[in-house]
Amino acid sequence: MVRIRLLGSPALERDGEPARSPRGRKAWALLAYVVLATRPPSRRQLAELLFDEAADPLGAVRWTLAELRRSLGLPDAFTGDPVDAVFGPEVVIDVQHLERSDDAALLALDGELLDGLGVASSPAFESWLLVERHRLSAAIEARLHQAAVALLAAGRADEAVPFAARAVGHNPLDEGNHELLVRSLATAGDREAAQRQIAVCEDLLRGELGIGISPALRDAATVPIGSSMTLPAGGRAAAVSQLDAGRAAIIAGAADAGIQCLRRAVLEAARCHDDALHGRALAALGGALVHAVRGRDEEGALILHEAIHLATRAGDRATATTAHRELGFVEVQAGRRATADTALASAQALAGSDAELAAVLAVRGMNASDRGDYPAAFGLLGESVERAASCGDHRQQAWSLSIMGRAHLLRGERSQATGALTRSMELVTEQRWMAFLPWPQALRAELDLRAGDLDGAADGLERAWVLACQLGDPCWEGMAARGLGLLHTVRGDHTAATGWLVEAAARCNRSSDRYQWVHAHVLDTAITTALDRADHQTAAPLVTRLGALAARCDMQELVVRAHLHRSRLGDRTALAAARMLGAGIDNPELAGMLTQPDTPARRTS
């Protein structure tokens, strides 16, 4: 058995004993790149990436691959062109087993990718390494978070604490991680430690980000999951009545009243020991906390885990499907791609109707689009639209069309974007779904702006802004404010444009469970407008933030855009890195920027 450690200080083990490491930093660099590359690289690519300064770059690749074969004791490895990293079961590489690591192994993971190792002579590799370090750190954080939530939902709060604590260590500026740790400590009976953790988080967020903590974090130390402020009336009929009333209130937009009804339904269902009903009530409450109330995704995720457990025990496939899908949605919004894929794969495997499949495929399409995988996104969203239309689920059809329209807009495909977004808005209007309207409305107005219809764009964006503020939805507010910033940029009012873009950033970040793609999208726009007026002082720190956020959340296109912005700031190595990182992204508009000799990155979306 050969074990390859790439996290922390790189090392080899053979049959449980330390083995001789390959000679040279570039051997480890090449191994890491081949193992983690999205597709097997050619030998020429490896030569250009790591050995461009060598007298014989391809010869240097051959020597390094031979050195890896000797060190690993694998004479048949790395022999082809392109070079792949397909090994037998006798080879275990830590970074390839993050999703399959058991709890003990997960807690043992420590250190960043190739910790302490750099290749200063290969700036393109250094750029790739920085992105991968962020991405893998975020992947480990997501798995720690997932394990803590599952343990807490299963009633094993003591065991959840170390996982939640490690998640906080990986990303201490994520309030959701602190909330999970506080809830784990409080549920385990250590209320004093929970209160101390709230204070730690409050000081940290105030000092680093200049923001306060949310009510959800304080509530995590005191309010039991699913609890209601009023006593239950009693019986199964009461549970069904409260469940129906809660669902109706949520649909009508009365979120607070709906949440209280659903909390009472959960308590009533628990009292009558009906697992199926209890699971349905929990799934409804969890979904409502995720969608109707901002800042409550952590509590919602815990409740959804409990709903899955009860629905599985009761054989309630439909409720389990819904709960898995909603968990996947939480993970997509948080930018935790791998754990989102896991939850959504479970939901799709359970889905048995067109309506269920349409909903699951839509969230999977959103995840693919956020990642920058447009071919996959269009396939998933197209099927979602078709299935939703066939079963008459017009709200789902509108939702999926809006995400499809966004993808076409990002690719510069204006006619296709117009068709999808116009139809989405028609369906939203027919369904009187005002709580969703600002999203397609803001996107549709941006198309008017690109077409030169400033009056039409202003009307759409102002309507989206007013309604978003009435709804109090940070995501919709951020998108509308961003659009108004672009509108004022086109009008030449840079002071107003800057004000709206600052407002957009503040609005989309005012909730702890922010949609990270919108956060990054707003940053990208603010950077572009600042660079267009040669305001490098404003742009530079935003580029750093965008690069780290996009890498952590595996938003590949935005990673590339961050490198393009660095190029505009004068980084001579950034354009080559952007071309390398963007080679697999199917976006004609992005491709056009990557092929320009002096990439201006002037796209405003």
C-alpha angles and dihedrals in degrees: 000000000000119000119194118198116199097158111084117357104355115247144160131226127190118193090343096308128104111262132202111279121228114266118257136022092259092062090061090042092052092046092051092047094049092046095049102035114118089228130015109276122227120243090248090055090051091049092052092045100048111008106037091125094051121106089235108023095180091047089053089053091051092050093048093049089050090051090052091050090052095047094046094042090232108127094178097051125106094010102130138071114261093040115231133187100221109145134171125253090272090074120071120186116189097219092053093056103051093113093046098043114123120231096267092048091047093055089048094059108107139163133027128282111293090352111212094006123114138160105213092178090062108057094173090057090047089055091049091047092053092052092047092049090056092044096049093045088054091047091054090046090052092051091048090049091048092050093048093050092048093049093047092048089050091056095255098121095152090058092045094059099076092048092050091046091052090049089055089050091054094049113011094171093063107096090198091066091052091048090053091050092047091050092047092050093046094047090048088057100254099119093159092058089047091054091047090052091052089054091048091051093046093053092044097050092044093048099042104030104017093235136117128236124265127250088246091067093053091044091053090072095051115020118077115229112272094006124151129212091228130061119254119258095217144254143038094287090056090050092052091045093051091045092053092044092049094050091048092050092050092051090049091053097251094129100167094049091044093051092051091050091049093048089054090047090055092052094046092048091049090052094054093048095230105148095191094051092041090052092050091050092049092048091050092048093045092049092048092051090051098047109023103038123049120223095026103095094111093055090042092053092052091050092048090053089054090048090054091052094051095041091051091050091049094045091241101152096175094055092046089051092051094047094048090049093050090049088052090052091053090052093047092053090048091051094242096141102175096048088045090054090051094051094044093048088055091049093049092048090054098041112110106172138054090248093053094045093046090056095046094045090050093058091044088052090050090052092050092048093049089051091051096248097134100169090056091043094053092048093051096041093045091055090045092054092049095049093045091051092048093055096039096247095146096170091057090046090054092047094051093045090053092055090046090050090050090053092051090048091053089051092050092246096140100171093051091043091051092051094049096044095043091053091045091054091047091055092045090053093047090051092044087231096160093159089069101036099092092065100060090031093060092046092048091049090054088059089054088051092052090049091054096251096134095167092052091046092049092051094049095044094046091050091048091049095050094047093044090053091048089052092044093223111155093202095053091043091052094050094047093047090048090053091050088051090055091047092055090045090057090047090054096244098130095170092058091042092054091048093053093047091050087049091049092054092048094047098048090047100046093094125067091223095055123166099251096204091060089047091054093042091055091048090051092052093046090051093048093051092046092050092047089062092041093248096149093161091064095039101049100068091041090055090054090051093047093049093051095043094047092048094047092049095042093239094156100184092051090050087058092046090053088057091049089053089050088054090055089050089059104266102146094198097048099081093055089048091049091053092049094047094043098048093100099043113105101213117125093200093052091044089056091055093047093054095052114103092227104026110213097185090210097155109126100209 
